[in-house]
């Protein structure tokens, strides 16, 4: 696989590279990011290597991420497939400065366009489901932005599968802009999305864009059991990277055990643990492009090497066994031999 071997994003004709560049690290506002010079080097290298999908959000580093990208893209805007997001509160205590509703969507897009120094956004995501805004309001507002030319495509992130599938059906029936991308956490330490979200995305025409494919850094092998004494972490983006990993549940006895298996497979392949973890997500046919959130140029170059990784069947089996999760009902029930026998009567059936 090569960076310039492009693939279609979901049910669209939009061509994207197999690894996306995440820019939540662009800017030092949160205490652990990348300064402008290093961010510029990461951005330029990514595009020079053939990458084209750049992911940001209005919330990232208090808007600095978008401001940096506005400068970096100045002479190559059309070369970039630019994705940003709205939802998260950026103007507390104003109750309308966050959420999925039309007012916040419109306000956020206008502010992003100014920071990004562009007149259109290629892909706008709803960042996280707020459980308060009607689905029809979200979809109609997105469609209006597409019709205005300020947004070209729309996607969704961190939302229950039943809600996404319902929204996609509504968009199809009403002729509104469909959702073409689903951004979710997916890695060897977070596979519960294989129960509903990933099968739903595949069926409904959304390309899966995994975030935290390295498990908040745990799958790079940089943490040990000594790091479990982290004081509980902090429940926010600010703080050390270890505290963030602890706060979101990525740093546990279980995940460190999975990381040990990743390191073992990496040693067999002559690869790095990061490359193995990223390459594993690409094995799933529903995945369009994992998001690489490199903090340094060296990390970016290492992560791009994931495209060269080729697993043996035994190595995949070892990784799967170490990280497997129960799919639960009805999935486990429907795959039981007795259940399949009473459904199919012993007849073998496959898709053509």
Steps between C-alpha positions, in 0.01 A plus 500: 500500500624849415397844621407598146285188455178686564167352606143625488353635823176320579220532249662787313747572224739684733854358473702483819840361601510183719633692801351831613697771680347592836588846627372502857869527593552822299555773757628499858189648660421180690851447634608201288472599134727603214633847427444666165832408338468131584134499399591655166765232442247226578240652267743550211647152533156339507395675177836439334464127571165494318259552789200725447248459786563743788277480808441775756219649713392842620574387858854375446764698691250784547487566124877504447491179294268660245702823496821310427334307219368823351860617464643165391240445225530846348658389171362143494137529610351302210753220559361441851183315598429708808283356778390687809237451770248690706312427826734553795454810714730786402336795673375402846287610679295572183259201484493514119880493458492121491271220388373360171232759424481730196614813681821344626564320170467823302705703750771236513532464123529875448770523769686200355497651152660816638768314694571264210516792255285318247154533351402133521542193720532167322356288782308623803446260790256516785759446775295322768133421549336734755176304561298821477489621138248336262664296226295683236638835617858375468447348155310794354757746634783296351318480168453877497874548548571262213253681275666831591841369388663559838516124564543227238439179698374413848586233755441407862714403799448339840128425460296185574460266203119501513496878475744510207307238304174685565654827381637339186156358418339842552759669277442242226121529514498880496776548245729676747879470498593152628756429769813363332736455797484365853779603736527271804756369744635171364816314589627175642399624846156631392315244289147530641410706191512170308163415660283763332681810371734342246244258348250787483750726323581231245131436429397868488786633286717683753879469490642432846769742617659358818629748755745398774614202296804492731282488811606839638860393450470178701551282190830674422648314797607814685309417819567226755322366807680765705290760313179360646572708811370812327276641771185452297592737220301808404167498322595759239727554200748708698781344703763241419438241229517228765228668703281530191554129422407411856196726507347345189560143619777412256767429762407181687638154579306360202624756249860464613468127441380564144788744449745225602359275227528785247866546593563128452343498153688820408832337593418201276422733208789738550243778539408737782200444729335814358525361148348169607209667681417726206539223244261280697216754465553507124421128486132580556329556164269763650793722598569781254799663672628496859580846634867548584551754778876545492656751740843499331627453147679183610170358625331581169770327298477198727120485471506522121706181507181315603416475130794262452394252769380157387376255764509123495178317586655386827590856599148621429362214706722595794396865483134405471515264797669758723252776420172319432174620655169320529252625243210422731137440410372455233833455316639212707159331509454521122835335431445201726486167309152419633362839394651479154368146459139598572531802268672332205424133555855396422502676162817695419429852372744778409479842339583499128 
